[in-house]
Amino acid sequence: MSNPLKKLFSGAAGLRRGLLLYGPFLGAGVRVEELSADFRRVRVSMGMHWYNRNYVGTHFGGSLYSMTDPFYMLMLMNNLGRDYIVWDKSATIDFLRPGKGRVFAEFELTQAMIDEVKAATAGGEKYLPTWEVTVRDGAGEAVARVEKVLYVRRKAGEKQS
């Protein structure tokens, strides 16, 4: 007998469904609008609500950051497979202008990025790629720039394929 929940939450569509129900995203008003089947493109948005505004009526900075938090890690994990350890290591956020209304962030993981990670970790070394994502408002203006540093290493004893 198959588990219907496992099927419901498997693959990219399943991960997207799970993230739509994820408590921190629900609490911040973050929506995963698109997650490509190959885990290489993600688009998220966040509307302006009473529960994610700061004292001066713009998006709370923590909510702007949370909408960018797990995606490069999740994308890379799903593209590298189980032979790798992938973690978020650190991040910085630069607030460029007040965020108002619906804001968006788009992530893209290219083949060149994946190849770079594989080459840098081929001998078992750790690698700390730094990738950037920009949060934009509805007019396309940059609201915040987030720099993510990941930790990536091949698991011990795994051969490069």
OpenMM code with the backbone's topology and positions (N, CA, C; nanometers):
from openmm import Vec3, app, unit

residues = "MET SER ASN PRO LEU LYS LYS LEU PHE SER GLY ALA ALA GLY LEU ARG ARG GLY LEU LEU LEU TYR GLY PRO PHE LEU GLY ALA GLY VAL ARG VAL GLU GLU LEU SER ALA ASP PHE ARG ARG VAL ARG VAL SER MET GLY MET HIS TRP TYR ASN ARG ASN TYR VAL GLY THR HIS PHE GLY GLY SER LEU TYR SER MET THR ASP PRO PHE TYR MET LEU MET LEU MET ASN ASN LEU GLY ARG ASP TYR ILE VAL TRP ASP LYS SER ALA THR ILE ASP PHE LEU ARG PRO GLY LYS GLY ARG VAL PHE ALA GLU PHE GLU LEU THR GLN ALA MET ILE ASP GLU VAL LYS ALA ALA THR ALA GLY GLY GLU LYS TYR LEU PRO THR TRP GLU VAL THR VAL ARG ASP GLY ALA GLY GLU ALA VAL ALA ARG VAL GLU LYS VAL LEU TYR VAL ARG ARG LYS ALA GLY GLU LYS GLN SER".split()
positions = [
    Vec3(0.0843, -0.1183, 0.0000),
    Vec3(0.0000, 0.0000, 0.0000),
    Vec3(0.0885, 0.1243, 0.0000),
    Vec3(0.0669, 0.2150, -0.0938),
    Vec3(0.1510, 0.3337, -0.1030),
    Vec3(0.0999, 0.4427, -0.0088),
    Vec3(0.1902, 0.5278, 0.0315),
    Vec3(0.1582, 0.6392, 0.1202),
    Vec3(0.1174, 0.7589, 0.0354),
    Vec3(-0.0105, 0.8016, 0.0411),
    Vec3(-0.0539, 0.9132, -0.0436),
    Vec3(0.0148, 1.0447, -0.0075),
    Vec3(0.0527, 1.0634, 0.1182),
    Vec3(0.1224, 1.1868, 0.1567),
    Vec3(0.2608, 1.1936, 0.0955),
    Vec3(0.3292, 1.0798, 0.0880),
    Vec3(0.4622, 1.0770, 0.0277),
    Vec3(0.4549, 1.1206, -0.1182),
    Vec3(0.3546, 1.0706, -0.1908),
    Vec3(0.3378, 1.1087, -0.3303),
    Vec3(0.2996, 1.2561, -0.3419),
    Vec3(0.2130, 1.3034, -0.2520),
    Vec3(0.1666, 1.4420, -0.2543),
    Vec3(0.2814, 1.5411, -0.2359),
    Vec3(0.3818, 1.5021, -0.1553),
    Vec3(0.4911, 1.5934, -0.1241),
    Vec3(0.6238, 1.5531, -0.1874),
    Vec3(0.6207, 1.4725, -0.2951),
    Vec3(0.7456, 1.4329, -0.3604),
    Vec3(0.7730, 1.5199, -0.4828),
    Vec3(0.8986, 1.5259, -0.5210),
    Vec3(0.9395, 1.6035, -0.6373),
    Vec3(0.9265, 1.7532, -0.6142),
    Vec3(0.9484, 1.8283, -0.7197),
    Vec3(0.9446, 1.9751, -0.7098),
    Vec3(0.8044, 2.0250, -0.6756),
    Vec3(0.7024, 1.9668, -0.7378),
    Vec3(0.5651, 2.0099, -0.7089),
    Vec3(0.5297, 1.9810, -0.5636),
    Vec3(0.5741, 1.8672, -0.5131),
    Vec3(0.5488, 1.8325, -0.3732),
    Vec3(0.6220, 1.9240, -0.2773),
    Vec3(0.7474, 1.9566, -0.3092),
    Vec3(0.8225, 2.0491, -0.2246),
    Vec3(0.7545, 2.1861, -0.2229),
    Vec3(0.7086, 2.2305, -0.3378),
    Vec3(0.6372, 2.3588, -0.3450),
    Vec3(0.5134, 2.3558, -0.2564),
    Vec3(0.4352, 2.2457, -0.2636),
    Vec3(0.3163, 2.2334, -0.1778),
    Vec3(0.3553, 2.2394, -0.0305),
    Vec3(0.4622, 2.1693, 0.0047),
    Vec3(0.5075, 2.1703, 0.1435),
    Vec3(0.5508, 2.3085, 0.1890),
    Vec3(0.6211, 2.3812, 0.1019),
    Vec3(0.6669, 2.5155, 0.1381),
    Vec3(0.5508, 2.6138, 0.1500),
    Vec3(0.4437, 2.5903, 0.0762),
    Vec3(0.3253, 2.6764, 0.0895),
    Vec3(0.2605, 2.6595, 0.2267),
    Vec3(0.2826, 2.5438, 0.2904),
    Vec3(0.2270, 2.5164, 0.4228),
    Vec3(0.3268, 2.5371, 0.5360),
    Vec3(0.4498, 2.5696, 0.5018),
    Vec3(0.5582, 2.5832, 0.5996),
    Vec3(0.5311, 2.7024, 0.6910),
    Vec3(0.5298, 2.6786, 0.8203),
    Vec3(0.4918, 2.7790, 0.9198),
    Vec3(0.5598, 2.9143, 0.9070),
    Vec3(0.6938, 2.9195, 0.8982),
    Vec3(0.7589, 3.0506, 0.8858),
    Vec3(0.7167, 3.1272, 0.7604),
    Vec3(0.6906, 3.0552, 0.6512),
    Vec3(0.6453, 3.1240, 0.5299),
    Vec3(0.5007, 3.1696, 0.5441),
    Vec3(0.4166, 3.0853, 0.6027),
    Vec3(0.2779, 3.1263, 0.6275),
    Vec3(0.2746, 3.2507, 0.7156),
    Vec3(0.3551, 3.2505, 0.8221),
    Vec3(0.3573, 3.3623, 0.9154),
    Vec3(0.4080, 3.4914, 0.8553),
    Vec3(0.4958, 3.4799, 0.7551),
    Vec3(0.5501, 3.6004, 0.6906),
    Vec3(0.4708, 3.6394, 0.5662),
    Vec3(0.3830, 3.5514, 0.5197),
    Vec3(0.3083, 3.5795, 0.3975),
    Vec3(0.3850, 3.5468, 0.2708),
    Vec3(0.4854, 3.4588, 0.2803),
    Vec3(0.5684, 3.4219, 0.1654),
    Vec3(0.4983, 3.3121, 0.0856),
    Vec3(0.4973, 3.3275, -0.0459),
    Vec3(0.4382, 3.2271, -0.1361),
    Vec3(0.5427, 3.1828, -0.2382),
    Vec3(0.5567, 3.0524, -0.2517),
    Vec3(0.6420, 2.9974, -0.3569),
    Vec3(0.5540, 2.9895, -0.4814),
    Vec3(0.5756, 3.0796, -0.5734),
    Vec3(0.4921, 3.0869, -0.6938),
    Vec3(0.5342, 2.9861, -0.7994),
    Vec3(0.6636, 2.9610, -0.8080),
    Vec3(0.7155, 2.8688, -0.9097),
    Vec3(0.8347, 2.7948, -0.8525),
    Vec3(0.8385, 2.6643, -0.8787),
    Vec3(0.9545, 2.5809, -0.8490),
    Vec3(0.9641, 2.4838, -0.9658),
    Vec3(1.0632, 2.5041, -1.0513),
    Vec3(1.0726, 2.4239, -1.1736),
    Vec3(1.0972, 2.2771, -1.1401),
    Vec3(1.0549, 2.1899, -1.2302),
    Vec3(1.0659, 2.0455, -1.2106),
    Vec3(1.2104, 2.0005, -1.1921),
    Vec3(1.3062, 2.0759, -1.2491),
    Vec3(1.4480, 2.0400, -1.2362),
    Vec3(1.5156, 2.1124, -1.1193),
    Vec3(1.4391, 2.1797, -1.0362),
    Vec3(1.4903, 2.2505, -0.9170),
    Vec3(1.5950, 2.3556, -0.9534),
    Vec3(1.5822, 2.4174, -1.0683),
    Vec3(1.6810, 2.5168, -1.1096),
    Vec3(1.6260, 2.6578, -1.1141),
    Vec3(1.4965, 2.6726, -1.0955),
    Vec3(1.4362, 2.8063, -1.0959),
    Vec3(1.3279, 2.8116, -0.9891),
    Vec3(1.3341, 2.9177, -0.9089),
    Vec3(1.2341, 2.9409, -0.8048),
    Vec3(1.1942, 3.0873, -0.8098),
    Vec3(1.0654, 3.1117, -0.7947),
    Vec3(1.0133, 3.2483, -0.7834),
    Vec3(0.9241, 3.2519, -0.6603),
    Vec3(0.9541, 3.3451, -0.5700),
    Vec3(0.8756, 3.3632, -0.4481),
    Vec3(0.8244, 3.5061, -0.4424),
    Vec3(0.7157, 3.5239, -0.3693),
    Vec3(0.6627, 3.6588, -0.3500),
    Vec3(0.6124, 3.6724, -0.2072),
    Vec3(0.5947, 3.7969, -0.1687),
    Vec3(0.5394, 3.8253, -0.0364),
    Vec3(0.4573, 3.9531, -0.0469),
    Vec3(0.3309, 3.9418, -0.0103),
    Vec3(0.2449, 4.0588, -0.0087),
    Vec3(0.2622, 4.1375, 0.1203),
    Vec3(0.2115, 4.2584, 0.1204),
    Vec3(0.2160, 4.3433, 0.2396),
    Vec3(0.0906, 4.3152, 0.3226),
    Vec3(0.1100, 4.2780, 0.4474),
    Vec3(0.0010, 4.2468, 0.5387),
    Vec3(0.0266, 4.3124, 0.6740),
    Vec3(-0.0743, 4.3200, 0.7555),
    Vec3(-0.0577, 4.3782, 0.8885),
    Vec3(0.0453, 4.3008, 0.9703),
    Vec3(0.0609, 4.1711, 0.9450),
    Vec3(0.1497, 4.0880, 1.0255),
    Vec3(0.2932, 4.0830, 0.9747),
    Vec3(0.3244, 4.1497, 0.8633),
    Vec3(0.4644, 4.1524, 0.8204),
    Vec3(0.5110, 4.2956, 0.7918),
    Vec3(0.4440, 4.3920, 0.8547),
    Vec3(0.4858, 4.5327, 0.8448),
    Vec3(0.5681, 4.5697, 0.9667),
    Vec3(0.6591, 4.6605, 0.9454),
    Vec3(0.7348, 4.7108, 1.0587),
    Vec3(0.6680, 4.8376, 1.1143),
    Vec3(0.7327, 4.9019, 1.2063),
    Vec3(0.6780, 5.0182, 1.2760),
    Vec3(0.6442, 5.1334, 1.1820),
    Vec3(0.7190, 5.1481, 1.0721),
    Vec3(0.6970, 5.2589, 0.9790),
    Vec3(0.6128, 5.2190, 0.8571),
    Vec3(0.5531, 5.0988, 0.8607),
    Vec3(0.4580, 5.0604, 0.7580),
    Vec3(0.5164, 4.9989, 0.6321),
    Vec3(0.6412, 4.9552, 0.6369),
    Vec3(0.7015, 4.8867, 0.5224),
    Vec3(0.7295, 4.7413, 0.5626),
    Vec3(0.7755, 4.6613, 0.4665),
    Vec3(0.8026, 4.5202, 0.4967),
    Vec3(0.9051, 4.5075, 0.6086),
    Vec3(0.8761, 4.4194, 0.7021),
    Vec3(0.9678, 4.3847, 0.8089),
    Vec3(1.0916, 4.3196, 0.7472),
    Vec3(1.2089, 4.3635, 0.7873),
    Vec3(1.3333, 4.3133, 0.7285),
    Vec3(1.3518, 4.1636, 0.7445),
    Vec3(1.3093, 4.1080, 0.8574),
    Vec3(1.3208, 3.9645, 0.8780),
    Vec3(1.2359, 3.8858, 0.7793),
    Vec3(1.1214, 3.9408, 0.7434),
    Vec3(1.0362, 3.8744, 0.6438),
    Vec3(1.0999, 3.8819, 0.5057),
    Vec3(1.1625, 3.9951, 0.4734),
    Vec3(1.2328, 4.0066, 0.3451),
    Vec3(1.3445, 3.9030, 0.3369),
    Vec3(1.4162, 3.8850, 0.4482),
    Vec3(1.5216, 3.7842, 0.4468),
    Vec3(1.4626, 3.6430, 0.4384),
    Vec3(1.3582, 3.6159, 0.5169),
    Vec3(1.3055, 3.4788, 0.5216),
    Vec3(1.2572, 3.4314, 0.3852),
    Vec3(1.2116, 3.5233, 0.3010),
    Vec3(1.1633, 3.4807, 0.1695),
    Vec3(1.2774, 3.4347, 0.0790),
    Vec3(1.4012, 3.4597, 0.1193),
    Vec3(1.5169, 3.4178, 0.0397),
    Vec3(1.5960, 3.3050, 0.1052),
    Vec3(1.5592, 3.2667, 0.2246),
    Vec3(1.6458, 3.1829, 0.3062),
    Vec3(1.6815, 3.0461, 0.2483),
    Vec3(1.5906, 2.9542, 0.2231),
    Vec3(1.6367, 2.8174, 0.1983),
    Vec3(1.6609, 2.7798, 0.0530),
    Vec3(1.6371, 2.8682, -0.0409),
    Vec3(1.6194, 2.8226, -0.1791),
    Vec3(1.7471, 2.7770, -0.2485),
    Vec3(1.8559, 2.8506, -0.2381),
    Vec3(1.9776, 2.8024, -0.3050),
    Vec3(2.0196, 2.6673, -0.2470),
    Vec3(2.0067, 2.6502, -0.1164),
    Vec3(2.0424, 2.5227, -0.0551),
    Vec3(1.9538, 2.4105, -0.1091),
    Vec3(1.8227, 2.4315, -0.1101),
    Vec3(1.7308, 2.3280, -0.1592),
    Vec3(1.7541, 2.2966, -0.3062),
    Vec3(1.7766, 2.3995, -0.3850),
    Vec3(1.7996, 2.3799, -0.5283),
    Vec3(1.9267, 2.2983, -0.5514),
    Vec3(2.0338, 2.3351, -0.4815),
    Vec3(2.1606, 2.2660, -0.5005),
    Vec3(2.1534, 2.1224, -0.4497),
    Vec3(2.0912, 2.1005, -0.3351),
    Vec3(2.0767, 1.9647, -0.2822),
    Vec3(2.0078, 1.8738, -0.3833),
    Vec3(1.9029, 1.9234, -0.4439),
    Vec3(1.8254, 1.8424, -0.5378),
    Vec3(1.8962, 1.8234, -0.6708),
    Vec3(1.9926, 1.9073, -0.7029),
    Vec3(2.0690, 1.8907, -0.8268),
    Vec3(2.1955, 1.8087, -0.8064),
    Vec3(2.2523, 1.8096, -0.6874),
    Vec3(2.3740, 1.7320, -0.6624),
    Vec3(2.3441, 1.5898, -0.6185),
    Vec3(2.2353, 1.5700, -0.5472),
    Vec3(2.2007, 1.4373, -0.4997),
    Vec3(2.2581, 1.4061, -0.3630),
    Vec3(2.2414, 1.2822, -0.3225),
    Vec3(2.2750, 1.2395, -0.1854),
    Vec3(2.4246, 1.2218, -0.1592),
    Vec3(2.5088, 1.2353, -0.2604),
    Vec3(2.6528, 1.2200, -0.2411),
    Vec3(2.7170, 1.3449, -0.1819),
    Vec3(2.6377, 1.4492, -0.1585),
    Vec3(2.6904, 1.5773, -0.1111),
    Vec3(2.6210, 1.6223, 0.0164),
    Vec3(2.6972, 1.6948, 0.0960),
    Vec3(2.6425, 1.7665, 0.2117),
    Vec3(2.6287, 1.9118, 0.1688),
    Vec3(2.5093, 1.9673, 0.1842),
    Vec3(2.4839, 2.1064, 0.1469),
    Vec3(2.4126, 2.1745, 0.2630),
    Vec3(2.4698, 2.2857, 0.3085),
    Vec3(2.4109, 2.3644, 0.4174),
    Vec3(2.4148, 2.5122, 0.3808),
    Vec3(2.3215, 2.5876, 0.4362),
    Vec3(2.3373, 2.7328, 0.4373),
    Vec3(2.4404, 2.7639, 0.5442),
    Vec3(2.5418, 2.8417, 0.5098),
    Vec3(2.6457, 2.8750, 0.6059),
    Vec3(2.6247, 3.0134, 0.6651),
    Vec3(2.6003, 3.1117, 0.5789),
    Vec3(2.5800, 3.2475, 0.6282),
    Vec3(2.5088, 3.3292, 0.5218),
    Vec3(2.4662, 3.4473, 0.5631),
    Vec3(2.3989, 3.5375, 0.4701),
    Vec3(2.4125, 3.6804, 0.5197),
    Vec3(2.4078, 3.7715, 0.4249),
    Vec3(2.3992, 3.9133, 0.4585),
    Vec3(2.2874, 3.9726, 0.3736),
    Vec3(2.2248, 4.0740, 0.4277),
    Vec3(2.1184, 4.1411, 0.3539),
    Vec3(2.1462, 4.2904, 0.3568),
    Vec3(2.1336, 4.3500, 0.2421),
    Vec3(2.1518, 4.4944, 0.2273),
    Vec3(2.0157, 4.5518, 0.1881),
    Vec3(1.9564, 4.6313, 0.2763),
    Vec3(1.8271, 4.6932, 0.2495),
    Vec3(1.8506, 4.8178, 0.1661),
    Vec3(1.7943, 4.8192, 0.0457),
    Vec3(1.8222, 4.9256, -0.0508),
    Vec3(1.7168, 5.0354, -0.0513),
    Vec3(1.5922, 4.9978, -0.0305),
    Vec3(1.4820, 5.0949, -0.0248),
    Vec3(1.3670, 5.0287, 0.0493),
    Vec3(1.2737, 5.1075, 0.1003),
    Vec3(1.1609, 5.0478, 0.1723),
    Vec3(1.0788, 4.9565, 0.0815),
    Vec3(1.0463, 4.8407, 0.1314),
    Vec3(0.9630, 4.7471, 0.0571),
    Vec3(0.8168, 4.7722, 0.0880),
    Vec3(0.7394, 4.7944, -0.0166),
    Vec3(0.5957, 4.8175, -0.0022),
    Vec3(0.5229, 4.7332, -0.1051),
    Vec3(0.4006, 4.6930, -0.0748),
    Vec3(0.3245, 4.6118, -0.1685),
    Vec3(0.3838, 4.4733, -0.1829),
    Vec3(0.3538, 4.4067, -0.2923),
    Vec3(0.4060, 4.2719, -0.3161),
    Vec3(0.5507, 4.2818, -0.3647),
    Vec3(0.6369, 4.1990, -0.3067),
    Vec3(0.7774, 4.1932, -0.3462),
    Vec3(0.8083, 4.0523, -0.3954),
    Vec3(0.9134, 4.0401, -0.4764),
    Vec3(0.9456, 3.9150, -0.5445),
    Vec3(1.0952, 3.8867, -0.5359),
    Vec3(1.1293, 3.7593, -0.5414),
    Vec3(1.2689, 3.7173, -0.5555),
    Vec3(1.2721, 3.5986, -0.6507),
    Vec3(1.3694, 3.5985, -0.7408),
    Vec3(1.3852, 3.4895, -0.8363),
    Vec3(1.5246, 3.4304, -0.8226),
    Vec3(1.5291, 3.2992, -0.8149),
    Vec3(1.6534, 3.2245, -0.8001),
    Vec3(1.6743, 3.1414, -0.9250),
    Vec3(1.7991, 3.1378, -0.9711),
    Vec3(1.8317, 3.0518, -1.0843),
    Vec3(1.9620, 2.9798, -1.0544),
    Vec3(1.9605, 2.8498, -1.0711),
    Vec3(2.0788, 2.7660, -1.0546),
    Vec3(2.1181, 2.7175, -1.1937),
    Vec3(2.2312, 2.7665, -1.2431),
    Vec3(2.2741, 2.7324, -1.3785),
    Vec3(2.3623, 2.6069, -1.3779),
    Vec3(2.3785, 2.5487, -1.4953),
    Vec3(2.4680, 2.4334, -1.5078),
    Vec3(2.6105, 2.4737, -1.4725),
    Vec3(2.6496, 2.5951, -1.5070),
    Vec3(2.7845, 2.6437, -1.4739),
    Vec3(2.8047, 2.6481, -1.3224),
    Vec3(2.7030, 2.6891, -1.2475),
    Vec3(2.7136, 2.6923, -1.1008),
    Vec3(2.7302, 2.5505, -1.0455),
    Vec3(2.6525, 2.4568, -1.0988),
    Vec3(2.6607, 2.3178, -1.0537),
    Vec3(2.7968, 2.2587, -1.0882),
    Vec3(2.8438, 2.2835, -1.2103),
    Vec3(2.9750, 2.2329, -1.2522),
    Vec3(3.0867, 2.2893, -1.1653),
    Vec3(3.0761, 2.4170, -1.1306),
    Vec3(3.1770, 2.4808, -1.0436),
    Vec3(3.1814, 2.4121, -0.9075),
    Vec3(3.0657, 2.3831, -0.8503),
    Vec3(3.0595, 2.3161, -0.7200),
    Vec3(3.1191, 2.1765, -0.7303),
    Vec3(3.0834, 2.1019, -0.8340),
    Vec3(3.1370, 1.9666, -0.8500),
    Vec3(3.2879, 1.9671, -0.8657),
    Vec3(3.3399, 2.0593, -0.9438),
    Vec3(3.4850, 2.0676, -0.9639),
    Vec3(3.5563, 2.1038, -0.8337),
    Vec3(3.5004, 2.1966, -0.7587),
    Vec3(3.5650, 2.2436, -0.6356),
    Vec3(3.5617, 2.1392, -0.5245),
    Vec3(3.4683, 2.0441, -0.5313),
    Vec3(3.4547, 1.9439, -0.4250),
    Vec3(3.4977, 1.8037, -0.4682),
    Vec3(3.5527, 1.7921, -0.5882),
    Vec3(3.5848, 1.6605, -0.6443),
    Vec3(3.6792, 1.5796, -0.5568),
    Vec3(3.7706, 1.6453, -0.4884),
    Vec3(3.8662, 1.5741, -0.4045),
    Vec3(3.8237, 1.5641, -0.2590),
    Vec3(3.6993, 1.5979, -0.2287),
    Vec3(3.6500, 1.5913, -0.0910),
    Vec3(3.6621, 1.7216, -0.0142),
    Vec3(3.7126, 1.8258, -0.0802),
    Vec3(3.7278, 1.9545, -0.0126),
    Vec3(3.5918, 2.0191, 0.0083),
    Vec3(3.5845, 2.1036, 0.1104),
    Vec3(3.4630, 2.1830, 0.1269),
    Vec3(3.4711, 2.3022, 0.0318),
    Vec3(3.3564, 2.3508, -0.0068),
    Vec3(3.3480, 2.4652, -0.0974),
    Vec3(3.2398, 2.5577, -0.0449),
    Vec3(3.2669, 2.6865, -0.0500),
    Vec3(3.1752, 2.7867, 0.0027),
    Vec3(3.1319, 2.8826, -0.1079),
    Vec3(3.0439, 2.8393, -0.1973),
    Vec3(2.9983, 2.9312, -0.3018),
    Vec3(2.9159, 3.0441, -0.2420),
    Vec3(2.9287, 3.1612, -0.3011),
    Vec3(2.8519, 3.2787, -0.2592),
    Vec3(2.7659, 3.3211, -0.3762),
    Vec3(2.6348, 3.3187, -0.3532),
    Vec3(2.5399, 3.3539, -0.4581),
    Vec3(2.4469, 3.4629, -0.4080),
    Vec3(2.4030, 3.5456, -0.4985),
    Vec3(2.3229, 3.6627, -0.4639),
    Vec3(2.1817, 3.6508, -0.5210),
    Vec3(2.0872, 3.7092, -0.4509),
    Vec3(1.9502, 3.7215, -0.5009),
    Vec3(1.8998, 3.8603, -0.4621),
    Vec3(1.8210, 3.9198, -0.5507),
    Vec3(1.7665, 4.0531, -0.5274),
    Vec3(1.6167, 4.0435, -0.5063),
    Vec3(1.5689, 4.1090, -0.4008),
    Vec3(1.4254, 4.1213, -0.3760),
    Vec3(1.3807, 4.2490, -0.4463),
    Vec3(1.2766, 4.2368, -0.5284),
    Vec3(1.2275, 4.3504, -0.6076),
    Vec3(1.0812, 4.3778, -0.5780),
    Vec3(1.0418, 4.5035, -0.5971),
    Vec3(0.9012, 4.5383, -0.5821),
    Vec3(0.8281, 4.5163, -0.7142),
    Vec3(0.7000, 4.5473, -0.7167),
    Vec3(0.6187, 4.5249, -0.8352),
    Vec3(0.6638, 4.6019, -0.9569),
    Vec3(0.7348, 4.7140, -0.9360),
    Vec3(0.7865, 4.7937, -1.0472),
    Vec3(0.9242, 4.7459, -1.0924),
    Vec3(0.9760, 4.6414, -1.0278),
    Vec3(1.1073, 4.5888, -1.0641),
    Vec3(1.2232, 4.6574, -0.9943),
    Vec3(1.1933, 4.7508, -0.9042),
    Vec3(1.2989, 4.8214, -0.8308),
    Vec3(1.3552, 4.7317, -0.7205),
    Vec3(1.4863, 4.7350, -0.7038),
    Vec3(1.5517, 4.6546, -0.6010),
    Vec3(1.5175, 4.7087, -0.4626),
    Vec3(1.4697, 4.6202, -0.3765),
    Vec3(1.4346, 4.6531, -0.2380),
    Vec3(1.5459, 4.6071, -0.1443),
    Vec3(1.5983, 4.4878, -0.1690),
    Vec3(1.7044, 4.4324, -0.0849),
    Vec3(1.7895, 4.3384, -0.1688),
    Vec3(1.9151, 4.3280, -0.1319),
    Vec3(2.0066, 4.2341, -0.1966),
    Vec3(2.0582, 4.1402, -0.0879),
    Vec3(2.0432, 4.0100, -0.1135),
    Vec3(2.0840, 3.9089, -0.0169),
    Vec3(2.1989, 3.8286, -0.0762),
    Vec3(2.3043, 3.8142, 0.0010),
    Vec3(2.4186, 3.7331, -0.0381),
    Vec3(2.4186, 3.6086, 0.0491),
    Vec3(2.4102, 3.4932, -0.0151),
    Vec3(2.4050, 3.3649, 0.0548),
    Vec3(2.5375, 3.2915, 0.0368),
    Vec3(2.5909, 3.2380, 0.1457),
    Vec3(2.7096, 3.1533, 0.1404),
    Vec3(2.6653, 3.0134, 0.1796),
    Vec3(2.6931, 2.9171, 0.0930),
    Vec3(2.6603, 2.7781, 0.1211),
    Vec3(2.7868, 2.7018, 0.1584),
    Vec3(2.7683, 2.5924, 0.2281),
    Vec3(2.8748, 2.4987, 0.2594),
    Vec3(2.8432, 2.3727, 0.1793),
    Vec3(2.9388, 2.3280, 0.0973),
    Vec3(2.9179, 2.2086, 0.0152),
    Vec3(3.0418, 2.1208, 0.0263),
    Vec3(3.0180, 1.9902, 0.0427),
    Vec3(3.1276, 1.8932, 0.0456),
    Vec3(3.0742, 1.7586, -0.0015),
    Vec3(3.1568, 1.6864, -0.0757),
    Vec3(3.1210, 1.5482, -0.1112),
    Vec3(3.1301, 1.4648, 0.0153),
    Vec3(3.0392, 1.3709, 0.0306),
    Vec3(3.0454, 1.2821, 0.1462),
    Vec3(3.1679, 1.1928, 0.1344),
    Vec3(3.2240, 1.1570, 0.2457),
    Vec3(3.3441, 1.0720, 0.2486),
    Vec3(3.3176, 0.9413, 0.1766),
    Vec3(3.4126, 0.9024, 0.0926),
    Vec3(3.4043, 0.7752, 0.0235),
    Vec3(3.3202, 0.7776, -0.1036),
    Vec3(3.2580, 0.8906, -0.1357),
    Vec3(3.1764, 0.8977, -0.2562),
    Vec3(3.2653, 0.9344, -0.3747),
    Vec3(3.2501, 0.8659, -0.4838),
    Vec3(3.3266, 0.8889, -0.6045),
    Vec3(3.2592, 0.9931, -0.6920),
    Vec3(3.3387, 1.0755, -0.7573),
    Vec3(3.2863, 1.1753, -0.8516),
    Vec3(3.2269, 1.1034, -0.9727),
    Vec3(3.1025, 1.1384, -1.0096),
    Vec3(3.0421, 1.0738, -1.1267),
    Vec3(3.0444, 1.1639, -1.2466),
] * unit.nanometer
topology = app.Topology()
chain = topology.addChain("A")
for resn in residues:
    res = topology.addResidue(resn, chain)
    for name in ("N", "CA", "C"):
        topology.addAtom(name, app.Element.getBySymbol(name[0]), res)
